[in-house]
């Protein structure tokens, strides 16, 4: 980052008011009558209603449109374990995106907890006031345990975006890339470089889409995850089959797909050249990808390439997912975000990329024209149709899978 950009970023966060979010009052509070309704004595009436029936909180409070964005600060962006308070700007940023893209209100919550038990206990104790929990920037492997335990404890959606949000966007982009390359989820051989939260969740999503587990080769810092290793955590063990390959270079030979969620400059042009015909490479490390797109495309003219950056085609960006997934879940009061809802989000995103792109979206990106193809396999974050496609599909999947507690919203079109 240049010095000018650093200064601009600090000014942006400091001026004219510190931070990026604030609280807005939604009811009149200008007269004695208003005060008597907003607070004492009038406030006692909704309290009594909620005491008698906790579901009344959705009618009389902001619970139904309120998400907690929660971190322990152990895996903040590319900065690592910088602590909960230092992660607050990121959590505020997440709240901005929830509000800007899906009109969801957020409280950001930073939890100082070295042990998973303490974190889970804290979140579980404050959860009743929220319609959903978005876990963020929590290091693997304990992020898996934390999410699992909170899902079991709570009756509202709990979603670790670094896992499932990333996995959903990867899978949506890959679905379209495979179609363009004439391949199917059921037939591809996949290499995943990175065995943390995002990598493992993405591979589980590919399995849900039909990719056989034995066709997936997971790689970490020590090379291929295989059954002969004795240093694997529970999540890695699930992908540790009897692979004979030991290095990333060996794993890449003949692979149809490579997903990089690891670090910069780990994939060479030689590795890309060794892949199968018509390969797909998603190099998602930010800000520097596992391989520069120009280098990868110079090595293979039959390659479809994606990154995590906005200045290259096919940006895999979580903002395409989490605001609209939560919007759909909240609108039908889903008790969880299950696999059916995640698959629905994948299919909706992939479908939207095939639709004609409105001129307003093109104008937002400097007038560039977008059309479904090798350099446009996934929608742009500023596409106003995302809510119509993704939120409605997620809500429908929640209803059909039996986890929706609210009557189906009238403003959603019927999903087929």
Buried (B, 14 or more C-beta within 10 A) or exposed (E): EEEEEEEEEEEEBEEEEEEBBEEEEEEEEEEEEEEEBEEEEEEEEBEEBBEEEEEBBBEEBBBBBBBBBBBBBBBBEEEEEBBBEBBBBBBBBBBBBBBEBBEBBBBBBBBEBEEBEEBBBBBBEBBEEBBBBBBBBBBBBBBBBBBEBBBEEBBBBBBBBBBBBBBBBBBBBBBBBBBBBEBBBEEBBBBBBBBBBBBBBBBBBBBBBEBBEEBBBBBBEEBBBBEEBEEBBEBBEBBBBEBEBBEBBBBBBEBBBBBBBBBBEBBBBEBBBBBBEBBBBBBBBBEBBBBBBEBBBEBBEEBBBBBBBEEBBBBBBBBBBBBBBBBBBBBBBBBBBBBBBBBBBBBBBBBBBEEEBEEEBBEBBEEBEBEBEBBBBBBBBBBEEBBBBBBBBBBBBBBEBEBBEBEBBEEBEEBE
